[in-house]
């Protein structure tokens, strides 16, 4: 493992404390990255200046400041290109509101190097506020739901098995990706400003012949509450509806895309209405949801994925 070339990319936006703790967990891992690229997505507070001050004496830290909030996919793509130019063999994409257990990177690395066809590995991710309860594990794309299904979602760790398994979805919250994946698959699709870019990339990776491996003995804690408490905002609702429909249109036939649109309108919309009524009761939220549906239907589909990684 001494010859590894792991580069970690952390995307941040107006978040000093979480980003600092995330970087600290990377630096304290038993297998530390050769470089940690911090991408600031146009923060307008003093967070990036404070991080630079704290980390200025660490030669493994690289800062990139974007002039605006480019979204997750475009922001991460900037870091991926830089990591590949630096000779990274394994690229870790990490949300800044996560904390990695000290053996997380080592366990991910041991898993991804088992076979050359393993393209992406992902850890078991717990709720920060409930450290034994699973937020995300390995999942599968469900054609019936037109959505991702996570069997371990909200289960306690003792209720689950602890063996590695191949899956069809790994959340982009924390990934370790073999460099060959980016060279053959391309980068993240920037049509997804927020939400579904990880599902899209997983589907594209599998189509190119790579496997996705869920590694439950690699542990991460994510500072997220339940979706009903933390994400019911007009921004979230708009992009969730839009991205779900764009994803279906990109990967599947017209009839299945039509099925997805009808599912979103007649099944998921009533669910969102109930969430809104139980929460903010703000009519703007529902308008944002319907705007997202319309935007997903009319947006032109481009299947080029910024393949220029030089």
SEPA-250114 format. One record per residue (C-alpha): residue number from 1; x, y, z. Coordinates in pm, 1 decimal, decimal comma, padded with zeros to 6 digits. Layout:
SEPA-250114
<k->NUM&X->X&Y->Y&Z->Z>
...
end
This chain:
SEPA-250114
<k->1&X->00000,0&Y->00000,0&Z->00000,0>
<k->2&X->00298,6&Y->00231,7&Z->00024,6>
<k->3&X->00293,7&Y->00270,6&Z->-00355,5>
<k->4&X->-00064,3&Y->00388,2&Z->-00372,4>
<k->5&X->-00152,7&Y->00712,1&Z->-00547,1>
<k->6&X->-00477,5&Y->00815,1&Z->-00382,5>
<k->7&X->-00603,0&Y->01168,6&Z->-00438,6>
<k->8&X->-00897,5&Y->01294,7&Z->-00236,5>
<k->9&X->-01131,2&Y->01571,1&Z->-00355,0>
<k->10&X->-01347,0&Y->01762,8&Z->-00109,6>
<k->11&X->-01603,1&Y->02012,3&Z->-00239,5>
<k->12&X->-01696,7&Y->02291,5&Z->00000,6>
<k->13&X->-01932,8&Y->02586,0&Z->00004,7>
<k->14&X->-01965,0&Y->02827,4&Z->00298,6>
<k->15&X->-01880,2&Y->02555,2&Z->00549,2>
<k->16&X->-01566,0&Y->02596,2&Z->00754,8>
<k->17&X->-01629,7&Y->02367,1&Z->01051,5>
<k->18&X->-01754,4&Y->02058,1&Z->00867,5>
<k->19&X->-01485,2&Y->02085,3&Z->00600,4>
<k->20&X->-01211,0&Y->02120,0&Z->00861,1>
<k->21&X->-01333,2&Y->01810,5&Z->01045,9>
<k->22&X->-01360,1&Y->01615,7&Z->00719,2>
<k->23&X->-01002,7&Y->01706,8&Z->00620,4>
<k->24&X->-00885,9&Y->01613,8&Z->00968,9>
<k->25&X->-01036,9&Y->01266,6&Z->00933,4>
<k->26&X->-00857,5&Y->01222,4&Z->00599,7>
<k->27&X->-00524,6&Y->01328,2&Z->00746,0>
<k->28&X->-00573,5&Y->01091,1&Z->01040,4>
<k->29&X->-00652,2&Y->00787,6&Z->00825,9>
<k->30&X->-00414,6&Y->00494,0&Z->00842,6>
<k->31&X->-00382,2&Y->00526,4&Z->00464,3>
<k->32&X->-00356,1&Y->00897,2&Z->00397,3>
<k->33&X->-00403,6&Y->01042,0&Z->00047,6>
<k->34&X->-00101,1&Y->01160,3&Z->-00149,2>
<k->35&X->-00291,9&Y->01484,2&Z->-00202,9>
<k->36&X->-00614,6&Y->01642,4&Z->-00082,5>
<k->37&X->-00775,8&Y->01884,2&Z->-00327,7>
<k->38&X->-01019,0&Y->02127,4&Z->-00166,5>
<k->39&X->-01255,0&Y->02278,4&Z->-00423,2>
<k->40&X->-01429,1&Y->02590,1&Z->-00297,0>
<k->41&X->-01749,9&Y->02636,0&Z->-00494,6>
<k->42&X->-01770,1&Y->03015,3&Z->-00476,0>
<k->43&X->-01805,5&Y->03061,2&Z->-00099,0>
<k->44&X->-01895,6&Y->03414,8&Z->00001,9>
<k->45&X->-01803,0&Y->03388,2&Z->00369,4>
<k->46&X->-01452,8&Y->03362,4&Z->00520,3>
<k->47&X->-01446,8&Y->02981,2&Z->00531,3>
<k->48&X->-01185,9&Y->02926,0&Z->00260,7>
<k->49&X->-00949,7&Y->03187,1&Z->00407,4>
<k->50&X->-00976,7&Y->03019,9&Z->00748,6>
<k->51&X->-00909,1&Y->02677,4&Z->00599,2>
<k->52&X->-00606,1&Y->02810,1&Z->00413,4>
<k->53&X->-00473,6&Y->02959,2&Z->00734,9>
<k->54&X->-00522,2&Y->02632,6&Z->00923,9>
<k->55&X->-00371,5&Y->02409,1&Z->00654,4>
<k->56&X->-00106,3&Y->02630,6&Z->00497,6>
<k->57&X->00182,2&Y->02423,6&Z->00634,8>
<k->58&X->00055,8&Y->02094,0&Z->00491,8>
<k->59&X->00211,0&Y->02030,9&Z->00147,8>
<k->60&X->-00049,0&Y->01765,3&Z->00057,9>
<k->61&X->-00331,5&Y->02021,7&Z->00056,8>
<k->62&X->-00424,2&Y->02195,7&Z->-00269,1>
<k->63&X->-00684,8&Y->02472,1&Z->-00285,3>
<k->64&X->-00893,1&Y->02558,0&Z->-00591,3>
<k->65&X->-01136,3&Y->02849,3&Z->-00572,6>
<k->66&X->-01421,9&Y->02861,0&Z->-00822,2>
<k->67&X->-01566,8&Y->03207,0&Z->-00896,0>
<k->68&X->-01924,5&Y->03083,4&Z->-00842,3>
<k->69&X->-02124,5&Y->02784,1&Z->-00724,3>
<k->70&X->-02085,1&Y->02544,8&Z->-01017,9>
<k->71&X->-02287,4&Y->02263,4&Z->-00858,6>
<k->72&X->-02158,6&Y->01923,7&Z->-00748,9>
<k->73&X->-02075,8&Y->01767,4&Z->-01086,8>
<k->74&X->-01887,5&Y->02060,9&Z->-01239,7>
<k->75&X->-01711,8&Y->02139,2&Z->-00912,5>
<k->76&X->-01595,7&Y->01780,2&Z->-00869,8>
<k->77&X->-01492,9&Y->01754,0&Z->-01236,4>
<k->78&X->-01244,9&Y->02036,6&Z->-01182,8>
<k->79&X->-01090,6&Y->01838,6&Z->-00898,5>
<k->80&X->-01094,8&Y->01509,6&Z->-01091,6>
<k->81&X->-00904,4&Y->01663,1&Z->-01383,4>
<k->82&X->-00642,9&Y->01802,4&Z->-01145,2>
<k->83&X->-00609,4&Y->01471,4&Z->-00959,8>
<k->84&X->-00556,8&Y->01281,7&Z->-01285,8>
<k->85&X->-00296,8&Y->01534,1&Z->-01402,5>
<k->86&X->-00113,2&Y->01469,5&Z->-01076,0>
<k->87&X->-00097,8&Y->01100,3&Z->-01156,3>
<k->88&X->-00370,0&Y->00980,5&Z->-00920,4>
<k->89&X->-00451,0&Y->00611,8&Z->-00965,0>
<k->90&X->-00747,3&Y->00614,5&Z->-00728,5>
<k->91&X->-00962,4&Y->00923,9&Z->-00689,1>
<k->92&X->-01176,1&Y->00973,1&Z->-00377,1>
<k->93&X->-01477,5&Y->01201,7&Z->-00404,9>
<k->94&X->-01585,8&Y->01307,0&Z->-00056,3>
<k->95&X->-01866,6&Y->01527,6&Z->00071,4>
<k->96&X->-01733,3&Y->01788,8&Z->00308,9>
<k->97&X->-01995,5&Y->01710,3&Z->00574,8>
<k->98&X->-01857,9&Y->01361,1&Z->00636,7>
<k->99&X->-01611,5&Y->01215,5&Z->00885,6>
<k->100&X->-01416,7&Y->00904,5&Z->00787,6>
<k->101&X->-01323,1&Y->00631,2&Z->01035,8>
<k->102&X->-00945,7&Y->00590,9&Z->01056,3>
<k->103&X->-00933,7&Y->00265,8&Z->00852,9>
<k->104&X->-01187,5&Y->00375,4&Z->00591,3>
<k->105&X->-00947,7&Y->00456,0&Z->00307,2>
<k->106&X->-00737,2&Y->00146,3&Z->00373,2>
<k->107&X->-01042,2&Y->-00081,3&Z->00355,0>
<k->108&X->-01168,2&Y->00087,9&Z->00038,5>
<k->109&X->-00824,2&Y->00059,2&Z->-00120,2>
<k->110&X->-00792,1&Y->-00312,1&Z->-00034,3>
<k->111&X->-01133,4&Y->-00371,4&Z->-00190,5>
<k->112&X->-01079,2&Y->-00179,2&Z->-00514,6>
<k->113&X->-00744,3&Y->-00346,6&Z->-00582,2>
<k->114&X->-00889,5&Y->-00698,9&Z->-00561,1>
<k->115&X->-00971,2&Y->-00705,4&Z->-00932,9>
<k->116&X->-00915,6&Y->-00471,6&Z->-01227,1>
<k->117&X->-01284,3&Y->-00470,1&Z->-01321,9>
<k->118&X->-01385,1&Y->-00310,8&Z->-00989,2>
<k->119&X->-01433,2&Y->00050,8&Z->-01089,6>
<k->120&X->-01590,9&Y->00216,2&Z->-00785,1>
<k->121&X->-01606,5&Y->00119,5&Z->-00418,6>
<k->122&X->-01816,1&Y->00283,7&Z->-00150,8>
<k->123&X->-01834,1&Y->00260,5&Z->00229,6>
<k->124&X->-02113,8&Y->00206,0&Z->00478,5>
<k->125&X->-02237,2&Y->00552,0&Z->00576,7>
<k->126&X->-02406,6&Y->00628,0&Z->00907,6>
<k->127&X->-02609,0&Y->00922,0&Z->01034,1>
<k->128&X->-02385,6&Y->01154,3&Z->01234,0>
<k->129&X->-02658,8&Y->01207,9&Z->01494,3>
<k->130&X->-02727,9&Y->00832,0&Z->01519,7>
<k->131&X->-02385,7&Y->00670,7&Z->01475,0>
<k->132&X->-02518,6&Y->00313,0&Z->01467,3>
<k->133&X->-02796,7&Y->00380,8&Z->01215,1>
<k->134&X->-02717,3&Y->00341,2&Z->00844,8>
<k->135&X->-02790,7&Y->00630,4&Z->00612,8>
<k->136&X->-02658,4&Y->00468,3&Z->00296,6>
<k->137&X->-02505,2&Y->00142,7&Z->00187,2>
<k->138&X->-02489,4&Y->-00036,4&Z->-00142,1>
<k->139&X->-02802,1&Y->-00003,4&Z->-00351,8>
<k->140&X->-02975,2&Y->-00100,5&Z->-00672,4>
<k->141&X->-03155,7&Y->00087,6&Z->-00944,8>
<k->142&X->-03521,5&Y->-00016,7&Z->-00938,2>
<k->143&X->-03699,3&Y->-00000,5&Z->-01274,3>
<k->144&X->-04037,4&Y->-00027,7&Z->-01103,9>
<k->145&X->-03968,2&Y->00269,7&Z->-00876,2>
<k->146&X->-03759,4&Y->00454,3&Z->-01133,4>
<k->147&X->-03538,5&Y->00525,0&Z->-00837,2>
<k->148&X->-03257,9&Y->00381,2&Z->-00626,8>
<k->149&X->-03336,5&Y->00121,7&Z->-00358,7>
<k->150&X->-03108,0&Y->00094,9&Z->-00053,8>
<k->151&X->-03177,0&Y->-00229,7&Z->00140,9>
<k->152&X->-02986,5&Y->-00115,8&Z->00452,3>
<k->153&X->-03143,9&Y->00231,1&Z->00470,4>
<k->154&X->-03221,6&Y->00331,6&Z->00831,8>
<k->155&X->-03124,4&Y->-00008,4&Z->00974,8>
<k->156&X->-02904,0&Y->-00050,1&Z->01280,9>
<k->157&X->-02563,0&Y->-00198,4&Z->01205,5>
<k->158&X->-02629,3&Y->-00516,7&Z->01405,6>
<k->159&X->-02929,9&Y->-00585,9&Z->01180,8>
<k->160&X->-02714,2&Y->-00612,1&Z->00867,9>
<k->161&X->-02454,5&Y->-00842,6&Z->00717,2>
<k->162&X->-02094,2&Y->-00734,4&Z->00692,4>
<k->163&X->-01979,5&Y->-00883,3&Z->00363,0>
<k->164&X->-01879,3&Y->-00701,9&Z->00046,5>
<k->165&X->-02115,1&Y->-00727,4&Z->-00247,9>
<k->166&X->-02158,7&Y->-00603,0&Z->-00601,4>
<k->167&X->-02430,4&Y->-00342,4&Z->-00641,6>
<k->168&X->-02563,9&Y->-00112,3&Z->-00912,4>
<k->169&X->-02557,2&Y->00206,5&Z->-00706,1>
<k->170&X->-02314,6&Y->00369,0&Z->-00463,7>
<k->171&X->-02389,7&Y->00713,4&Z->-00328,1>
<k->172&X->-02150,7&Y->00982,6&Z->-00446,4>
<k->173&X->-02122,6&Y->01103,2&Z->-00087,2>
<k->174&X->-01798,5&Y->00900,4&Z->-00064,5>
<k->175&X->-01645,2&Y->00715,6&Z->-00357,7>
<k->176&X->-01307,7&Y->00566,7&Z->-00440,1>
<k->177&X->-01281,0&Y->00546,7&Z->-00819,4>
<k->178&X->-01017,1&Y->00376,9&Z->-01032,6>
<k->179&X->-00863,7&Y->00625,7&Z->-01278,2>
<k->180&X->-00945,3&Y->00400,0&Z->-01574,4>
<k->181&X->-01313,5&Y->00459,6&Z->-01506,8>
<k->182&X->-01283,4&Y->00831,0&Z->-01580,2>
<k->183&X->-01076,1&Y->00760,6&Z->-01889,8>
<k->184&X->-01336,3&Y->00518,7&Z->-02032,4>
<k->185&X->-01660,6&Y->00656,2&Z->-01890,1>
<k->186&X->-01583,3&Y->01026,5&Z->-01884,0>
<k->187&X->-01647,6&Y->01271,6&Z->-01604,1>
<k->188&X->-01961,5&Y->01351,1&Z->-01407,2>
<k->189&X->-02246,8&Y->01478,6&Z->-01621,3>
<k->190&X->-02278,9&Y->01852,2&Z->-01561,6>
<k->191&X->-02642,2&Y->01853,4&Z->-01676,4>
<k->192&X->-02710,9&Y->01743,2&Z->-01319,7>
<k->193&X->-02653,2&Y->02051,9&Z->-01106,4>
<k->194&X->-02769,9&Y->01873,7&Z->-00793,9>
<k->195&X->-02899,1&Y->01517,7&Z->-00739,5>
<k->196&X->-02880,0&Y->01201,9&Z->-00959,2>
<k->197&X->-02530,6&Y->01272,2&Z->-01095,0>
<k->198&X->-02407,0&Y->00975,2&Z->-00891,2>
<k->199&X->-02682,9&Y->00743,7&Z->-01019,1>
<k->200&X->-02605,4&Y->00852,1&Z->-01375,0>
<k->201&X->-02234,0&Y->00786,6&Z->-01329,5>
<k->202&X->-02295,5&Y->00443,7&Z->-01174,2>
<k->203&X->-02515,7&Y->00339,5&Z->-01467,6>
<k->204&X->-02258,6&Y->00462,4&Z->-01719,2>
<k->205&X->-01977,3&Y->00285,3&Z->-01533,4>
<k->206&X->-02160,1&Y->-00048,6&Z->-01540,9>
<k->207&X->-02234,2&Y->-00007,2&Z->-01912,9>
<k->208&X->-01857,8&Y->00019,4&Z->-01972,1>
<k->209&X->-01798,1&Y->-00317,5&Z->-01804,3>
<k->210&X->-01686,5&Y->-00209,2&Z->-01455,7>
<k->211&X->-01829,3&Y->-00340,8&Z->-01129,2>
<k->212&X->-01940,3&Y->-00142,6&Z->-00824,4>
<k->213&X->-01847,1&Y->-00289,3&Z->-00486,5>
<k->214&X->-02005,5&Y->-00203,3&Z->-00152,4>
<k->215&X->-01750,8&Y->-00223,0&Z->00132,8>
<k->216&X->-01939,0&Y->-00231,9&Z->00466,6>
<k->217&X->-01626,5&Y->-00250,3&Z->00685,0>
<k->218&X->-01528,4&Y->00098,9&Z->00562,4>
<k->219&X->-01719,8&Y->00342,3&Z->00783,8>
<k->220&X->-01820,5&Y->00705,3&Z->00733,2>
<k->221&X->-02049,4&Y->00935,0&Z->00931,7>
<k->222&X->-02259,4&Y->01188,0&Z->00741,6>
<k->223&X->-02391,3&Y->01503,8&Z->00904,2>
<k->224&X->-02740,4&Y->01472,7&Z->00766,0>
<k->225&X->-03081,1&Y->01440,5&Z->00926,3>
<k->226&X->-03380,9&Y->01264,3&Z->00779,4>
<k->227&X->-03486,9&Y->01398,4&Z->00440,1>
<k->228&X->-03808,0&Y->01545,5&Z->00578,7>
<k->229&X->-03616,7&Y->01757,5&Z->00827,5>
<k->230&X->-03318,7&Y->01875,6&Z->00631,0>
<k->231&X->-03392,1&Y->01886,1&Z->00256,9>
<k->232&X->-03745,5&Y->02001,4&Z->00193,6>
<k->233&X->-03655,8&Y->02330,0&Z->00029,9>
<k->234&X->-03760,9&Y->02471,8&Z->-00309,2>
<k->235&X->-03402,1&Y->02420,9&Z->-00432,6>
<k->236&X->-03401,9&Y->02052,9&Z->-00337,4>
<k->237&X->-03750,2&Y->01981,4&Z->-00471,5>
<k->238&X->-03681,3&Y->02151,5&Z->-00805,1>
<k->239&X->-03357,4&Y->01965,8&Z->-00871,3>
<k->240&X->-03482,3&Y->01631,8&Z->-00743,7>
<k->241&X->-03779,8&Y->01631,2&Z->-00982,4>
<k->242&X->-03575,6&Y->01765,1&Z->-01272,8>
<k->243&X->-03284,6&Y->01524,8&Z->-01228,2>
<k->244&X->-03503,4&Y->01216,6&Z->-01191,6>
<k->245&X->-03667,3&Y->01280,3&Z->-01528,9>
<k->246&X->-03341,1&Y->01375,4&Z->-01702,7>
<k->247&X->-03181,6&Y->01052,9&Z->-01576,7>
<k->248&X->-03460,6&Y->00840,6&Z->-01724,1>
<k->249&X->-03450,2&Y->01023,5&Z->-02057,0>
<k->250&X->-03072,9&Y->00980,7&Z->-02085,5>
<k->251&X->-03054,8&Y->00609,9&Z->-02014,6>
<k->252&X->-03380,3&Y->00452,1&Z->-02122,8>
<k->253&X->-03630,9&Y->00440,7&Z->-02408,0>
<k->254&X->-03915,5&Y->00686,9&Z->-02466,9>
<k->255&X->-04184,9&Y->00460,7&Z->-02318,3>
<k->256&X->-03990,2&Y->00411,7&Z->-01996,5>
<k->257&X->-03919,3&Y->00786,1&Z->-01977,0>
<k->258&X->-04292,6&Y->00848,2&Z->-02013,5>
<k->259&X->-04354,1&Y->00595,4&Z->-01735,1>
<k->260&X->-04110,6&Y->00788,2&Z->-01514,2>
<k->261&X->-04284,7&Y->01120,5&Z->-01580,3>
<k->262&X->-04625,1&Y->00969,5&Z->-01495,7>
<k->263&X->-04478,6&Y->00806,7&Z->-01183,1>
<k->264&X->-04334,1&Y->01138,7&Z->-01066,8>
<k->265&X->-04663,0&Y->01322,3&Z->-01127,5>
<k->266&X->-04912,5&Y->01069,8&Z->-00991,2>
<k->267&X->-04711,9&Y->00883,4&Z->-00723,4>
<k->268&X->-04423,1&Y->01097,5&Z->-00601,1>
<k->269&X->-04610,5&Y->01428,1&Z->-00617,7>
<k->270&X->-04875,0&Y->01328,0&Z->-00357,9>
<k->271&X->-04592,4&Y->01212,4&Z->-00130,9>
<k->272&X->-04419,8&Y->01550,9&Z->-00166,2>
<k->273&X->-04746,4&Y->01731,5&Z->-00095,8>
<k->274&X->-04782,4&Y->01536,3&Z->00230,3>
<k->275&X->-04421,9&Y->01622,8&Z->00325,2>
<k->276&X->-04480,4&Y->01990,7&Z->00254,4>
<k->277&X->-04805,1&Y->01997,1&Z->00451,7>
<k->278&X->-04635,4&Y->01829,5&Z->00746,6>
<k->279&X->-04345,9&Y->02072,7&Z->00727,0>
<k->280&X->-04338,3&Y->02429,5&Z->00599,0>
<k->281&X->-04683,6&Y->02438,5&Z->00429,8>
<k->282&X->-04526,6&Y->02682,7&Z->00186,6>
<k->283&X->-04688,0&Y->02685,7&Z->-00157,0>
<k->284&X->-04353,6&Y->02788,0&Z->-00315,3>
<k->285&X->-04222,0&Y->02438,9&Z->-00244,2>
<k->286&X->-04490,6&Y->02276,1&Z->-00455,2>
<k->287&X->-04436,3&Y->02525,8&Z->-00736,8>
<k->288&X->-04065,0&Y->02440,3&Z->-00733,3>
<k->289&X->-04147,6&Y->02068,6&Z->-00761,3>
<k->290&X->-04367,5&Y->02120,4&Z->-01067,7>
<k->291&X->-04112,3&Y->02357,5&Z->-01223,5>
<k->292&X->-03855,8&Y->02080,2&Z->-01183,9>
<k->293&X->-04082,6&Y->01829,8&Z->-01357,6>
<k->294&X->-04132,6&Y->02066,4&Z->-01650,3>
<k->295&X->-03759,0&Y->02147,0&Z->-01671,8>
<k->296&X->-03671,6&Y->01777,1&Z->-01676,8>
<k->297&X->-03913,9&Y->01717,3&Z->-01965,8>
<k->298&X->-03799,3&Y->02004,5&Z->-02188,0>
<k->299&X->-03423,0&Y->02015,6&Z->-02123,9>
<k->300&X->-03220,3&Y->01901,4&Z->-02427,3>
<k->301&X->-03033,5&Y->01578,4&Z->-02365,8>
<k->302&X->-02660,1&Y->01575,7&Z->-02436,0>
<k->303&X->-02473,4&Y->01248,5&Z->-02395,5>
<k->304&X->-02125,1&Y->01397,3&Z->-02401,2>
<k->305&X->-01965,6&Y->01384,1&Z->-02059,7>
<k->306&X->-01669,9&Y->01622,4&Z->-02072,7>
<k->307&X->-01429,4&Y->01348,4&Z->-02173,4>
<k->308&X->-01133,7&Y->01585,1&Z->-02206,8>
<k->309&X->-00947,5&Y->01500,2&Z->-01887,1>
<k->310&X->-00603,9&Y->01614,3&Z->-01992,2>
end
